[in-house]
Amino acid sequence: MMGKGETTQSINPSLLHRIFMGKQGLRAGWSIGIFFVSVSLLTAGFILPAKYILEIIGLPLVDEQPLSASIGEFFAFLGLLAASMMMAFIEHQPLISYGLEGSHRLKSFFYGGLSGLTALSVLICILTFSGFLVFDGQPIFDWNAMYYAVAWGVAFFLVGLYEEYFFRGYLQSTLSRGIGFWWSALFLSCAFGSIHFFNKGESPVGIFSAALVGMVFCVSLWYLKQLWWAIGFHASWNWSQSYLWGTANSGKNVEGHLFSVHPQGNILLSGGATGPEGSVLVIPLLLFIALLMWLVWKRISLRQKNILGAGRTSLR
């Protein structure tokens, strides 16, 4: 019981509102906190059936085998998608939002895939003609080669889908509300690079190049307003490294690759056990890609703005 003269002190509702809510709804920090808790719980829940399925067919949950990698990435993506859809519902956004929406998705994915395949193959050619990459034997073109081509295509599509939607989907969209697009792009690209630190055989150059390619993907998101180009690039870059050319991919070698190669010479130039991403030659290549994207997409963006501006003027 309160004594005579005592008063109750209650929290001002307007203060609570300012703590949790901003001009654009729930503040970015709280949103990201809820998202991380949700995605952790939901992903763990979805991974359990993945492990059960792999136990039935007698496979471990590893990245070096295409079926195992595909099942693991598929269920992990379901957990991520469920968490993102939950946040979209809370924030009154379209259920499939944060980069997966938009027009010309298939076209963007195709051109992204073509760009990733071309860029990685150019890097392989540079390393080969410079003597830092040596081909071993002859590739075997048979049904196994076709199976692994398709299987790794599916696996790396799911890898690209999961990683792009995780780092440049909800997190990029929400953090941009708090600190702006390019600061959030820099922060999340550094985070994307840092997760490669745990890969066996990874190197400082490989970690830096992973962060740099993350910024390249953010350039595509800035101009295209969707992730499908980045998903295509990401998938084909990994597919070209791991399956087509048979190099290490962030320190990992996979089964069933078409060609076989090994690095030689200076590790900083050859990439060593990390693979092509560990070569310093990947840095000017990625910077050139980013410059090309900026020059082409900026011109297209300006042209579209001029067309829209002319259209508005004609309606007046």
N, C-alpha and C positions, 0 to 999 in steps of 0.2 A: 504494500500500500504506500501511496505517496504521502509525505508529510504536508503539513499546511504550508502553503506558499511555494511548494515545488511545482515545476512546470515540465511538461513532456517536450522532448526535443525530437522532432521527426526530420527525416531527410527531405529536403526540398525537391518536389517532383521535377521542377524545371532543371535543377542541378543534375539529377539522374539522366534526364533527357539529353543534356549537353554532353555528359560523359559517354553515353552510348550512341547517340545519334548526331549526325552531321547534316550538311546541306543535301547530301546525296543518299541519305538513309543511314543504316547502321555503319558506324565508323570502320575504316579499312582494317585497323588492328584487330578489332573484335571479330570481324568477318573472317579474317585469315586464321585467327585462333580457332574459331568454330570449324572452319574448313579442315584444318590439320587434324583436329580430334576426329572429325567425321571420316575423313579419308583413311586415317589409320585404322579405325575400327572396321569400316566397311571393307577395306582392302584385305585385312586379316581374315574377315569372314568369307570373302570370295576366294582367297588363296587356299583355304581348307579343302574345298571340293577339287581344286586343281591338284593338290598333293594326293588326294584320294584317287583321282583318275590315273595319275602317273604311277601310283603304287599298283593299281590293277594291271596296267600294261607293262609294269616292270622297268620304269624309267625314273631316274633321279630328276629333281627340279634343277636343271643346269642350263647355262646359256650356250653351251657348245654343241648341243643337239637340237635340230630344228623343231621337231615335234614337241619336245619338252619346253623349249623356249617359247613356242607359240601358245601352248596351253597356259604357261605361267603368265605371259604378257596379256593374254586375253582376259583372264580372270582378274588380274591386277587392274586392267583398264575398266572392267565392269565396276570395281570398287570406286575408282576415281570418277567415273561417269555418274555413279549413283550419288556420290558426295557433291559433285558439281551441280547435278539436277536439284538436289536438296537446297543448295545455296541459291540457285536460280529461283526456286519457289519462294524462299524467304525474301529475296530481294526483288520479287515480281518481274523477273526476266523470262524470256523464252526458255523452255526446258532444255533444249539443246542449244546452248549459248556459249559465249566466251571463246569464239574462234572456229567452231565447227559449223556455224551457220554461214550464210552468204551465197552469192550466185557464182556460177562457173566453177564449182568445186572440182569436178572431174578434170576440167581443162587446167586449172591451177595445179592440181596434183600431178597431172601428166608432165607439164612443163617443169615443175619442181623436180620430178623424178629424172627427166632428161638432163636437167642442169647438174644434179648430183652425180649421175653416171659420167657425164662429160668431164666435170671438174676433177673427180677422183682419177679417171683414166688419164687425163692430162698430167696429173701429179705422178702417176705410175710411169708414164713415158719419160718425164723429166728425170726421175730417179734412175730409170733403166739406162737411158742414153748417157747419163752422168757417171754410170758405173757403180751406183750405190744400191742397186737392186738387181739381183741375178735370177733368171728363170731356171727352174730345175726340171729337166725331162720334158715330156710332151703331155698335153692335156688329153684326157680320155673322153671322147664324145660317145656316150651310150645312154641307155635308159636311166641308169643311176645319176648321170650328170643332169638329165632333164628333171628327175625327181627332186634332186637337191636344189636345182635352180628355182623351181616352184615353191618348194618347202621353205627355203630361206627367204624367198620373196614374201611369202605370207608372214614369216616370223619377223622380218625386219620392217614390214608395214606396221605390224602391231607394236614393235619397239618405237618406231617413229611416232605413231599415233599416241601411245602412252606418254612418252617423254615430252613431246610438244604440248600436249594438252595439260600435262602436269605443270611444266615450267612456264609456258606461254599462253595458258588458257585462263582459268579462274584467277590464279595467283597474279599473273601479269595485269589482268583487267582490274583487279581489286587494289593491288599495290599502286597502280597508276593513279587511282583516286586519292591516295594519300601523299605520294611524293612525286608524281608525274611519270609520264611514259618512259622517258629515256633513263631516268635514275632507277626506276624499277627494272628496266631492261638490263642495265649494267649490273645491278645487284643479283638478279635471277640468273644472268649469264655466268657470273662468277660462281654462283651456287651450283649451276649445271657443270661447270668445269671442275669444281671441288669434289663432286661425287665420284669423279674418275680417279681420284687419289687412291681409292680402295681397290682399284683393279690391279691384279698382279702383272707386273711388267710395264706399268704406266710410268711416264717420265714427266718432269716439269714442263717440257715443251708440249707434250701431249695434253696436259691439263690446261695449259694456256690456249692451245688451239681449240680445245673443246669449248672453252669460254668464248673464244673469238667467233666460232661458228654459231654459238648461241646468239651473239649480237647480229650476225648475218640473218638469222631467222627472225630476229626482232625487226630488222629493216623490212623484211617481207610482210610482217604483220602490220607495220606502220602504214605501208602503202596499199596493201591488198585488203586489210581489215578482216582477214581470216587466216587460218593456219594450214590450209591444204597444200600450198606451195612448199612450205617448210616441211610438212609431213612427207611429201614426195621426195624432196631433196634428202632429208634425213634417212629415209628408207633406202633409197638407191645408193647413197654414199656408203652406208654400211654394207649393203648387198654387194656392191662392187669390190669393196675391200675384202670382205670375208669369203664370199663365194666365187665371184668372177676371177679376181686376181690372186686370191689365196694368201693375202698378207695377214699379219696380225692386226686386230682391230682393238685399239686401246689395251694392248697387251694380251688379247685373247685370240686363240686360233680355233676355228670351228672344223667340224668334220664335213667331208664331202665337197671340198672346194674344187673348182675346175682347173685352174692353173696352180702351180706351186712355185714359190719364190723365196729367196732368203736375202736379208740385207747384208751389205759388206761395206767396209770402210768406216769413216768417221760417223759415230752414232748420232751426232747432232744433225748431220746431213742425211744419213740413211734412215733414221728413225729407230734403228735397233729393234729390240724386242717389242717396242710399243707399236710399230707399224708406221705407215706413211704419216699418220697424225703426229708422230714424234719427231718428224723432220722439220727443221726450221724453214724449209722451202714451202711448207703448207701455209705459212703466215702471209707472204706476199700474194699467194694464190687467193686466199680468202679475202684479203684486202681488195684485190682486183675485182673479185666477184661482187663485193659490197659496193664498190665504186660503180661498176657496170649497172647494178640494180638501181642505184640512186640516179644515175644519168638517164636510164630508160624509163623507170617508173615515175620519176619527177616530171619528165616531159609529158608522159601520158596523163598524169594527174593534172598538170596545168592545162592541157588540151581539153580535158573533160570539164574543168572549171570554166574555161572560156566558152565552151558549148552551152553549159548550163546558164552562164551569165547572159549569153546572147539570147537564149530561149526566154529567160525572164524579161529581158528588155523588149522583146517582140510582143510579149503578152500585155505590156503596159499600154 
